[in-house]
Amino acid sequence: LAAGGYQVFTCEHPSDALWLFKENSQKIDLVITDLQMPYLNGIELAAELLKTNSAVPVVLTSAAQVGMTSEKLQSLGIRDFLTKPWERERLLSVVGKVLASTGSEDS
């Protein structure tokens, strides 16, 4: 993402991501999270993030099957799903599309 011109914050643990987002919610235009993580899964993390900023788009990624329709994911605040492994072009395409749909196209 940085090579694509985006400013990137990374976290290795969901609790760190929650803290970072709460401290910087107005600076973060999009969140990409894995489905499978310790303590909180990606859907649970998205729910917590959306409590802080209900407009932030969340993209979920995983090598595992989600077991939900895209409509169900969208109802939970997930804007798109990236199946792993993904290529750089696919990642940048999804990020660009999601940001364009929210009016946050600037990186």
C-alpha distances in whole Angstrom, upper triangle without the diagonal:
4,5,5,7,6,8,7,10,11,14,17,19,20,22,20,17,20,21,18,18,22,21,18,19,19,16,14,13,12,12,11,14,16,19,21,21,24,26,24,22,19,22,24,21,20,23,24,21,22,25,24,22,23,21,17,16,15,13,15,15,17,19,22,24,24,27,27,27,24,26,27,23,23,26,25,22,19,18,16,16,14,17,16,15,13,11,8,10,11,8,7,11,11,9,11,14,14,13,16,18,18,18,15,14,13,10
4,5,5,5,6,6,10,11,15,17,20,21,23,20,18,21,22,18,18,22,21,18,19,19,16,14,14,14,14,14,16,18,22,24,23,26,28,26,25,22,24,26,23,22,26,25,22,24,27,25,23,25,23,19,18,18,17,19,18,21,22,26,28,27,31,30,30,27,30,30,27,26,29,27,24,22,21,20,20,18,20,19,18,16,14,11,13,15,12,10,14,15,12,13,17,17,15,18,20,20,20,16,15,13,9
4,5,7,9,10,13,15,18,20,23,24,26,24,22,25,25,22,22,26,25,22,23,22,19,17,17,16,17,16,19,20,24,26,25,28,31,29,27,24,27,29,26,25,29,29,25,27,30,28,27,28,25,22,21,20,19,20,19,22,23,27,28,29,32,32,32,29,31,32,28,28,31,30,27,24,23,21,21,19,21,19,18,16,13,10,11,14,12,10,13,15,13,14,17,18,17,19,22,22,21,18,16,14,11
4,6,9,10,14,16,19,21,24,24,27,24,22,24,25,22,21,25,25,21,21,21,18,16,15,14,16,15,18,20,23,25,26,29,31,29,27,24,26,28,25,24,27,28,24,25,29,27,25,26,23,20,18,18,17,19,18,21,23,26,28,27,31,30,29,26,29,30,26,26,29,28,25,22,20,19,19,17,20,19,18,15,13,9,9,12,10,7,10,12,10,10,14,15,13,15,18,19,18,15,12,12,9
4,7,9,13,15,19,22,24,25,26,24,21,24,24,21,20,23,23,19,20,19,15,14,14,14,16,16,19,22,25,27,27,30,31,29,28,25,27,29,25,24,27,27,24,25,28,26,24,25,22,19,18,19,18,21,21,24,26,29,30,29,33,32,31,28,30,31,28,27,30,28,25,23,21,20,21,20,22,22,21,18,16,13,13,15,13,10,13,14,11,11,15,15,13,15,18,18,17,14,11,9,6
4,6,10,12,16,19,21,21,23,20,18,20,21,17,16,20,19,16,16,15,12,11,10,10,12,13,16,19,22,24,24,27,28,26,25,22,23,25,22,21,24,24,20,21,24,22,20,22,19,16,15,16,15,18,18,21,24,27,28,27,31,29,29,26,28,28,25,24,27,25,22,20,18,18,19,18,21,21,20,18,16,13,14,15,12,10,13,13,10,10,14,14,11,14,17,16,15,12,10,8,5
4,7,10,14,17,19,19,21,18,15,18,18,14,14,17,16,13,14,14,10,9,10,11,12,13,16,19,22,24,23,25,27,25,24,21,23,24,21,20,23,22,19,20,23,20,19,21,19,16,16,16,16,19,19,22,25,27,29,28,31,30,30,27,29,29,26,25,27,26,22,21,20,20,21,20,23,22,22,20,19,16,17,18,15,13,16,16,12,13,17,16,13,16,19,17,17,13,12,10,7
4,6,10,13,16,16,17,14,12,15,15,12,12,16,15,12,13,14,11,9,10,10,10,10,13,16,19,21,19,22,23,21,21,18,21,21,18,18,21,20,17,19,21,19,18,20,19,15,15,14,14,16,16,19,22,24,26,25,29,28,29,26,28,28,24,24,26,24,21,19,19,18,19,18,20,19,20,18,17,15,17,17,13,13,16,15,12,14,17,16,14,18,20,18,18,15,15,13,10
4,7,10,12,13,14,11,9,12,12,8,9,13,12,10,12,13,10,9,11,10,9,10,12,15,18,19,17,19,20,19,19,16,19,19,16,16,19,18,15,17,20,17,17,19,18,15,15,14,15,16,16,19,22,24,26,25,28,28,29,26,28,27,24,24,26,23,20,19,19,19,19,19,21,20,21,19,20,17,20,20,16,16,19,18,15,17,20,18,16,20,21,20,20,17,17,16,13
4,7,9,10,12,9,8,11,12,9,11,14,14,13,14,16,14,11,14,12,10,10,10,12,15,16,14,16,17,16,16,14,18,18,14,15,18,17,15,18,20,18,18,20,20,16,16,14,14,15,15,17,19,21,24,23,26,26,27,25,28,27,23,23,25,22,20,19,19,19,18,17,19,18,18,18,19,17,20,19,16,16,20,18,16,19,21,19,18,22,23,22,23,19,20,19,16
4,6,7,9,6,6,9,10,8,10,13,13,13,15,17,16,13,16,14,11,11,10,11,14,14,11,13,14,13,14,13,16,16,12,14,17,15,14,17,19,17,18,20,21,17,17,15,15,15,15,16,19,20,23,22,25,25,27,26,28,26,23,24,25,22,20,19,20,20,19,18,20,18,19,19,21,19,22,22,18,19,22,20,18,21,23,21,21,24,25,23,25,22,23,22,19
4,7,9,7,8,11,12,11,13,16,17,17,18,21,19,17,19,17,13,12,10,10,13,12,9,10,12,12,13,12,16,16,13,15,18,17,16,19,21,20,21,23,23,20,19,17,16,15,14,15,17,19,21,21,24,25,27,26,28,26,23,24,26,23,22,20,22,21,19,18,19,17,18,19,21,20,23,22,19,21,24,22,20,24,25,23,23,27,28,26,28,25,26,25,22
4,6,5,6,9,10,11,12,15,16,17,17,21,20,17,19,17,14,13,10,11,12,11,8,7,9,9,10,11,14,13,10,14,16,14,14,17,18,18,20,21,22,19,19,16,17,15,15,16,18,19,21,20,23,24,26,25,27,25,22,24,25,21,20,19,21,21,20,20,20,19,20,21,23,23,26,24,21,23,26,23,22,25,26,24,24,28,28,26,29,26,27,27,24
4,5,5,6,9,10,10,12,14,15,15,19,18,16,18,15,12,12,9,10,11,10,7,8,7,6,8,8,11,10,7,10,12,10,10,14,15,15,16,18,19,16,17,14,15,13,14,15,18,18,20,18,21,21,24,23,24,22,19,21,21,18,17,16,19,19,18,19,20,19,21,22,24,23,26,24,21,23,25,22,20,24,25,22,22,26,26,24,26,24,26,26,23
4,5,5,6,9,10,11,12,14,15,18,18,16,19,17,14,15,12,14,15,14,11,10,9,8,11,12,14,11,9,12,13,10,11,14,14,14,16,18,20,18,19,16,18,17,18,19,22,22,24,22,25,24,27,26,27,25,22,23,23,20,19,19,21,22,22,22,23,23,25,25,27,27,29,28,24,26,28,25,23,27,27,24,24,28,28,26,28,25,27,27,25
4,5,5,6,8,10,11,12,13,17,16,14,17,16,13,14,12,14,16,15,12,12,12,11,13,13,16,14,11,13,15,12,12,16,16,15,17,19,20,17,18,16,18,17,18,19,22,23,25,24,27,26,29,27,29,26,23,24,25,21,20,20,22,22,22,22,24,23,24,24,26,25,28,26,23,24,27,24,22,25,27,24,23,27,27,25,27,24,26,25,23
4,5,5,6,8,10,10,11,14,14,11,14,12,9,10,9,12,14,14,12,12,12,11,12,11,13,12,8,10,13,10,9,13,14,12,14,16,17,14,15,13,14,14,15,17,20,21,23,21,24,24,26,24,25,23,20,21,22,18,17,16,18,19,19,19,21,21,22,22,24,22,25,23,20,21,23,21,18,22,23,20,20,23,23,21,23,20,22,22,20
4,6,5,6,9,10,10,14,14,12,14,13,11,13,11,14,15,16,13,13,12,10,12,12,13,11,8,9,11,7,7,10,11,9,11,14,15,13,15,13,15,15,17,19,23,23,24,22,25,24,26,24,25,23,20,20,21,17,16,16,18,20,20,21,23,23,25,25,27,26,28,26,22,24,25,23,20,23,24,21,21,24,24,21,23,21,23,23,21
4,5,5,6,9,10,13,13,13,16,15,13,15,15,17,19,19,16,16,15,14,16,15,17,15,11,13,14,11,10,13,13,11,13,16,18,15,17,16,18,19,21,22,26,26,28,26,28,28,29,28,28,27,24,24,24,21,19,20,22,23,23,24,26,26,28,27,29,27,30,28,25,25,28,25,22,25,26,23,22,26,26,23,25,22,24,24,22
4,6,5,6,8,11,10,10,13,13,11,13,13,16,19,19,17,17,17,15,17,16,17,16,12,14,15,12,10,14,14,11,13,16,17,14,16,15,17,18,20,22,25,26,28,26,29,28,29,27,28,27,23,23,24,21,19,19,20,22,22,23,25,25,26,25,26,25,27,26,22,23,25,23,20,22,24,21,20,24,24,21,22,19,21,21,18
4,5,5,5,9,9,7,10,10,9,12,12,16,18,19,17,18,17,15,16,14,15,14,11,11,13,10,7,10,11,8,9,12,13,10,12,12,15,16,18,21,25,25,26,24,27,26,27,25,25,24,21,20,21,18,16,16,18,19,20,21,24,24,26,25,26,24,26,25,21,21,23,21,18,20,22,18,17,21,21,18,19,17,19,19,17
4,6,5,9,10,10,13,13,12,15,16,19,20,21,19,20,18,16,18,16,17,15,12,13,13,10,8,10,10,7,9,12,14,12,15,15,18,19,22,24,28,28,29,26,29,28,29,27,27,25,23,22,22,19,17,18,20,22,23,24,27,27,29,28,30,28,29,28,25,25,27,24,21,23,24,21,20,23,23,20,21,19,22,21,20
4,6,9,9,10,13,15,14,17,18,21,23,24,21,22,21,19,21,19,20,19,15,16,17,14,11,14,13,10,11,15,16,14,17,17,20,21,24,26,30,31,32,29,32,31,32,30,30,29,26,25,26,23,20,21,22,24,26,26,29,29,30,29,30,28,30,29,26,25,28,25,22,24,26,23,21,24,24,21,22,19,22,21,19
4,6,5,6,10,12,12,15,16,20,22,24,22,23,22,20,21,19,20,19,16,15,17,14,11,13,14,10,10,14,14,12,15,15,18,20,22,25,29,30,31,29,31,30,31,28,29,28,25,24,24,22,19,20,20,22,24,24,27,27,29,27,28,26,27,26,23,22,24,22,19,21,22,20,17,21,21,18,19,16,18,17,16
4,5,5,8,10,10,14,15,19,21,23,21,22,22,19,20,17,18,17,14,13,14,12,9,10,11,7,7,10,10,8,12,13,16,18,21,24,28,28,29,27,29,27,28,25,25,25,22,20,21,19,16,17,17,20,22,23,26,27,28,27,27,25,26,25,22,21,23,21,18,19,20,17,15,18,18,15,16,14,17,16,15
4,6,8,11,12,16,18,22,24,26,25,26,25,23,23,21,21,21,17,16,17,15,12,12,13,10,8,11,10,9,13,15,18,20,23,26,30,31,32,29,32,30,30,27,27,26,24,22,23,21,18,19,18,21,23,24,28,29,30,28,28,26,27,26,23,22,23,21,18,19,20,17,14,17,18,14,14,12,15,14,14
4,6,9,11,15,17,21,23,25,24,26,25,23,23,20,21,21,18,17,19,17,13,14,16,13,11,14,12,10,13,14,17,20,22,25,29,30,31,29,32,30,30,27,28,27,24,23,24,22,19,19,19,20,22,23,26,27,28,26,26,23,24,24,20,19,21,20,16,17,19,16,13,16,17,14,14,11,13,12,11
4,6,7,11,13,17,20,22,21,23,23,20,20,17,18,18,15,13,16,15,11,12,14,12,10,12,11,8,10,11,13,16,18,21,25,26,27,25,28,26,26,24,24,24,21,19,21,19,16,16,15,17,19,19,23,23,24,22,23,20,21,21,17,16,18,16,13,14,16,13,11,15,15,13,13,10,12,12,10
4,7,10,14,17,19,22,22,24,24,21,20,17,18,19,16,14,16,16,12,12,15,13,10,12,9,6,7,9,11,15,17,21,24,26,26,24,27,25,24,21,22,22,19,17,19,18,14,14,13,14,17,18,21,22,23,21,21,19,19,18,15,14,15,14,10,11,13,10,7,11,12,9,10,7,9,9,9
4,7,10,14,16,19,19,21,22,18,17,14,15,16,13,11,14,14,11,11,15,13,11,12,9,6,5,6,8,11,13,17,20,22,22,20,23,21,21,18,19,19,16,15,17,15,12,11,10,11,13,14,18,19,20,18,19,17,17,16,13,12,13,11,8,10,11,8,7,11,11,10,11,9,10,11,10
4,6,10,12,15,15,17,18,15,14,10,12,13,10,8,12,12,9,10,14,13,11,12,11,7,6,5,6,8,11,14,18,19,20,18,21,20,20,17,19,18,15,14,16,14,11,10,10,11,12,13,16,16,18,16,18,16,18,16,12,13,15,12,10,13,14,10,11,14,14,13,15,13,14,15,13
4,7,10,12,13,16,17,14,12,9,11,13,10,9,13,14,11,13,16,16,15,15,14,11,9,6,5,6,7,11,14,16,17,15,19,18,18,16,18,18,14,14,17,14,12,10,10,9,9,9,12,13,14,13,15,14,15,13,10,12,13,11,9,13,13,11,12,16,16,15,17,15,16,17,15
4,6,9,9,12,13,11,9,6,9,10,8,8,12,12,11,13,16,16,16,16,16,13,11,7,6,5,6,9,12,13,15,13,17,16,18,16,18,17,13,15,17,14,12,10,12,11,10,10,12,12,14,14,16,16,18,16,12,15,16,13,12,16,17,14,16,19,19,18,21,18,19,20,18
4,6,7,10,12,10,7,5,9,11,9,10,14,14,14,16,19,19,19,19,19,16,14,10,9,6,5,6,9,10,12,11,15,15,17,16,19,17,14,16,18,15,14,12,13,12,10,9,10,10,12,13,16,16,18,16,13,16,18,15,15,19,19,17,19,22,21,21,24,22,22,24,21
4,6,10,11,9,5,4,7,9,9,10,12,14,14,16,18,20,20,19,20,17,15,11,10,6,6,5,9,8,9,8,11,12,14,14,17,15,12,14,16,13,14,11,14,12,10,10,10,11,13,14,18,19,21,18,16,19,20,17,17,21,20,18,20,23,23,22,25,24,25,26,24
4,7,9,8,5,6,9,10,10,12,15,16,16,18,20,22,22,22,23,20,19,15,13,10,9,7,9,8,11,10,13,14,17,18,20,18,15,18,19,16,17,15,17,16,13,13,12,12,14,16,20,21,23,20,18,22,23,20,20,24,24,22,24,27,26,26,29,27,28,29,27
4,7,6,5,7,10,10,9,12,14,14,15,18,19,20,21,22,23,20,19,15,15,12,11,10,12,12,14,13,16,18,21,20,23,20,17,20,21,18,18,16,19,18,16,16,15,15,17,18,21,22,25,22,20,23,24,22,21,25,25,23,24,28,27,27,29,27,28,29,27
4,6,7,10,12,11,11,14,16,15,16,19,20,21,23,23,25,22,22,18,18,15,15,14,16,15,17,16,19,20,23,24,25,23,20,23,23,20,20,19,22,22,19,19,19,18,20,22,25,26,28,26,23,26,28,25,25,28,29,26,28,31,30,29,32,30,31,32,29
4,7,10,12,9,10,13,14,13,15,18,18,19,21,22,24,22,22,18,19,16,17,16,18,17,19,17,19,20,24,24,25,22,20,22,22,19,20,19,22,22,21,21,21,21,23,25,28,28,31,28,26,28,30,27,26,30,30,27,28,32,31,29,32,30,32,33,30
4,7,8,6,6,10,10,10,12,14,15,16,18,18,21,18,18,15,15,13,14,14,17,16,17,15,17,17,20,20,22,19,16,19,19,15,16,15,19,19,17,19,19,19,21,23,26,26,28,26,23,26,27,24,23,26,26,23,25,28,27,26,29,27,29,30,28
4,6,5,6,9,10,11,12,14,16,17,18,18,20,17,16,13,13,10,11,11,13,12,13,11,14,14,17,17,19,16,13,16,17,13,14,13,16,16,14,15,16,16,18,20,23,24,26,23,20,23,24,21,21,24,24,21,23,26,25,24,27,26,27,28,27
4,5,5,6,9,10,10,12,14,16,16,16,17,14,13,9,9,7,8,9,13,12,13,10,13,13,15,15,16,14,11,13,14,11,11,9,13,12,11,12,13,14,17,17,20,21,22,20,17,20,21,17,17,21,20,17,19,22,21,21,24,22,23,25,23
4,5,5,6,9,10,11,13,15,15,14,15,14,12,9,10,8,10,11,15,13,13,10,12,11,13,13,14,11,8,11,11,8,9,8,11,12,11,14,15,16,19,19,23,23,24,21,19,21,22,18,18,21,20,17,19,22,21,20,23,22,24,26,25
4,5,5,6,9,10,11,13,15,14,16,15,14,11,13,11,13,14,17,16,16,13,15,14,17,16,17,14,12,14,13,9,10,11,14,15,15,17,18,19,22,23,26,26,27,24,22,24,25,21,21,24,23,20,22,25,23,22,25,24,26,27,26
4,5,5,6,9,10,11,12,13,15,12,12,10,11,10,13,14,18,17,18,15,17,16,18,17,18,16,13,14,15,11,11,11,14,15,15,16,18,19,21,21,24,24,25,23,20,22,23,20,18,22,22,18,19,23,22,20,23,21,23,25,23
4,5,5,6,9,10,10,10,11,9,9,7,9,9,12,14,18,17,17,14,17,15,16,15,15,13,10,11,11,8,7,7,10,12,13,15,17,19,21,21,23,23,24,21,18,20,21,17,16,19,19,15,16,20,18,16,20,18,21,22,21
4,6,5,6,9,10,9,12,11,11,10,12,12,15,17,21,20,19,16,17,16,17,16,16,13,11,12,11,7,7,9,12,15,15,18,20,22,24,24,27,27,27,25,22,24,24,20,19,22,21,18,19,22,20,18,21,20,23,25,24
4,5,5,7,9,10,12,11,13,11,14,14,17,19,22,22,22,19,21,19,21,20,19,17,15,15,14,11,11,12,15,17,18,20,22,23,26,26,28,27,29,26,23,25,26,22,21,24,23,20,20,23,22,19,22,21,24,25,24
4,5,5,6,8,10,8,10,9,12,13,16,19,22,22,22,19,22,20,21,19,19,18,15,15,15,11,10,11,13,16,17,19,21,23,25,24,26,25,26,24,21,22,23,20,18,20,20,17,17,20,19,16,19,17,20,21,20
4,5,5,4,7,7,9,9,12,14,17,20,24,23,23,20,21,19,20,18,17,16,13,12,12,9,7,10,12,15,17,19,22,24,26,25,27,26,27,25,22,23,23,20,18,20,20,16,16,19,17,14,17,17,20,21,21
4,6,6,10,10,12,13,16,17,20,23,26,26,26,22,24,22,22,21,20,18,16,15,14,12,11,13,16,19,20,23,26,27,29,29,31,30,31,28,25,26,27,23,22,24,23,19,19,22,20,18,20,19,23,24,24
4,6,9,9,12,13,16,18,21,24,28,27,28,24,26,24,25,23,22,21,19,18,17,14,13,15,17,20,21,24,26,28,30,29,30,29,30,28,25,25,26,23,21,23,23,19,18,21,20,17,19,18,21,22,21
4,5,6,9,11,15,17,20,23,27,27,27,24,26,23,24,21,21,20,17,16,16,14,11,13,14,17,20,22,25,27,29,27,29,27,28,26,23,23,24,21,18,20,20,16,15,18,17,13,15,14,18,19,19
4,6,8,10,14,16,20,23,26,26,26,22,24,21,21,19,18,17,15,13,12,11,8,11,12,16,18,21,24,26,28,27,29,27,28,25,23,23,23,20,18,19,19,15,15,17,15,12,15,15,18,19,20
4,6,9,13,16,19,23,26,26,26,23,24,22,21,18,17,17,15,13,13,12,9,11,11,14,17,20,23,25,27,25,27,25,25,23,21,20,20,17,15,16,15,12,11,13,11,8,11,11,14,16,17
4,6,10,13,16,20,23,24,24,21,23,21,20,18,18,17,14,13,14,12,9,10,9,12,15,17,21,22,24,22,24,22,22,20,17,17,18,15,13,14,14,10,10,13,11,9,11,10,13,14,15
4,7,10,13,17,20,21,21,18,20,18,18,14,15,15,12,10,12,11,7,7,6,9,12,14,17,19,21,19,20,19,19,17,14,15,15,11,10,12,11,7,8,11,9,8,11,10,12,14,14
4,6,10,13,17,18,17,15,18,16,16,13,14,14,10,9,12,10,7,5,6,7,9,11,14,16,18,17,19,18,18,16,13,14,15,11,10,13,12,9,10,13,12,11,14,13,15,17,16
4,7,10,14,15,15,13,16,14,14,12,14,14,10,10,13,11,9,6,6,5,6,7,11,12,15,13,15,15,15,13,10,12,12,8,8,12,11,8,11,14,13,13,16,14,15,17,16
4,7,11,11,11,10,13,12,13,11,14,13,9,11,13,11,10,7,8,6,5,6,9,10,13,12,15,15,17,13,11,14,14,11,11,15,14,12,14,17,16,17,20,18,19,21,19
4,7,9,10,9,13,13,14,13,16,15,12,14,17,15,14,10,11,9,6,5,6,7,9,9,12,13,15,12,10,13,14,11,12,16,16,14,16,19,19,19,22,20,21,22,20
4,5,7,8,12,13,15,14,17,16,13,16,19,16,16,13,14,12,8,7,5,5,8,10,13,15,17,14,13,16,17,14,16,19,19,18,20,23,22,23,26,24,24,26,24
4,7,9,12,14,16,16,19,19,16,19,21,20,20,16,17,14,11,9,6,4,7,9,13,16,18,15,14,18,19,17,18,22,21,20,23,26,25,26,29,27,27,29,27
4,6,9,12,14,15,18,17,15,18,20,18,19,16,18,15,11,11,8,8,10,13,17,19,21,18,17,21,21,19,20,24,23,22,25,27,26,27,30,29,29,31,29
4,6,8,11,12,15,14,13,16,18,17,18,15,17,14,11,11,8,10,13,14,18,21,22,18,18,22,21,19,21,24,22,21,25,27,25,26,30,29,29,31,30
4,5,8,10,12,11,9,13,14,13,14,12,14,12,9,11,9,12,15,16,19,21,22,19,18,21,21,18,20,23,21,19,23,25,23,24,27,27,27,30,29
4,7,10,12,10,10,13,14,14,16,14,16,14,12,14,13,15,18,19,23,25,25,22,21,25,24,20,23,25,23,22,25,27,25,26,30,29,30,33,32
4,7,8,6,7,10,11,11,13,11,13,12,11,14,13,16,19,20,23,25,25,21,21,24,22,19,21,24,21,20,23,25,22,23,27,27,28,31,30
4,5,5,6,9,10,11,13,11,12,11,10,13,14,17,20,20,23,24,24,20,20,23,21,18,20,22,19,18,22,23,20,22,25,26,26,30,29
4,5,5,6,9,10,11,8,9,8,8,11,13,16,19,18,21,22,21,18,18,20,18,14,17,19,16,14,18,19,16,18,21,22,23,26,26
4,5,5,6,9,10,9,10,10,11,15,16,20,22,22,24,25,24,21,21,22,20,17,19,20,17,15,19,20,16,18,21,22,24,27,27
4,5,5,6,9,9,11,11,12,15,17,20,23,22,25,26,26,22,22,24,22,19,20,22,19,17,20,22,19,19,23,24,25,28,28
4,5,5,7,5,7,8,9,12,14,17,20,19,22,23,23,19,18,20,19,15,17,19,17,14,17,19,17,17,21,21,22,25,25
4,5,5,5,6,8,10,14,16,19,22,20,23,23,23,19,18,20,18,15,16,17,15,12,15,16,14,14,18,18,20,23,23
4,5,7,9,11,13,17,19,22,25,24,27,27,27,23,22,23,22,18,19,21,18,15,18,19,16,16,20,21,23,26,26
4,6,9,11,12,16,18,21,23,23,25,26,26,23,21,23,22,18,18,21,19,15,18,20,17,16,20,20,22,25,25
4,6,9,11,15,17,20,22,21,24,24,24,21,19,20,19,15,15,17,16,12,14,16,14,13,16,17,19,21,21
4,6,8,11,14,16,19,18,20,20,20,17,15,17,16,12,13,15,14,10,13,15,13,13,17,16,18,20,20
4,7,10,14,16,19,17,19,18,18,15,13,14,13,10,10,12,10,7,10,12,10,10,14,14,15,18,18
4,7,10,13,15,13,15,16,15,12,11,12,11,7,9,11,9,8,11,13,11,13,16,16,16,19,18
4,6,10,12,11,14,15,15,11,10,13,12,9,11,14,12,11,14,16,15,16,19,19,19,21,20
4,6,8,7,10,11,12,8,8,11,11,8,10,13,13,12,15,17,17,18,21,20,19,21,20
4,6,6,10,12,13,10,10,14,13,11,14,17,16,16,19,21,20,22,25,23,23,25,23
3,5,9,11,13,11,10,14,15,13,15,18,18,18,21,23,23,24,26,25,24,26,23
4,7,10,12,10,10,14,15,14,16,19,19,19,22,24,24,26,28,26,25,26,24
4,7,8,6,7,10,11,11,13,15,16,16,18,20,21,23,25,23,21,23,21
4,5,5,6,9,10,11,12,14,16,17,18,20,21,23,24,22,20,22,19
4,5,5,6,8,10,11,12,14,15,16,18,20,21,22,20,18,18,16
4,5,5,6,9,10,10,12,14,15,16,18,20,21,19,16,18,16
4,6,5,6,9,10,10,12,14,15,17,19,20,18,16,18,17
4,5,5,6,9,10,11,12,14,16,17,18,16,15,16,14
4,6,5,6,8,10,10,12,14,15,16,14,12,13,11
4,6,5,6,9,10,10,12,14,15,14,12,14,13
4,5,5,6,8,10,11,13,14,13,12,14,14
4,5,5,6,8,10,11,12,10,9,11,10
4,6,5,6,9,10,10,9,7,9,9
4,6,5,6,9,10,10,8,12,12
4,5,5,7,9,8,8,12,12
4,5,5,6,5,5,8,9
4,5,5,6,5,9,11
4,6,8,8,12,14
4,5,8,11,13
4,6,8,11
4,6,8
4,6
4
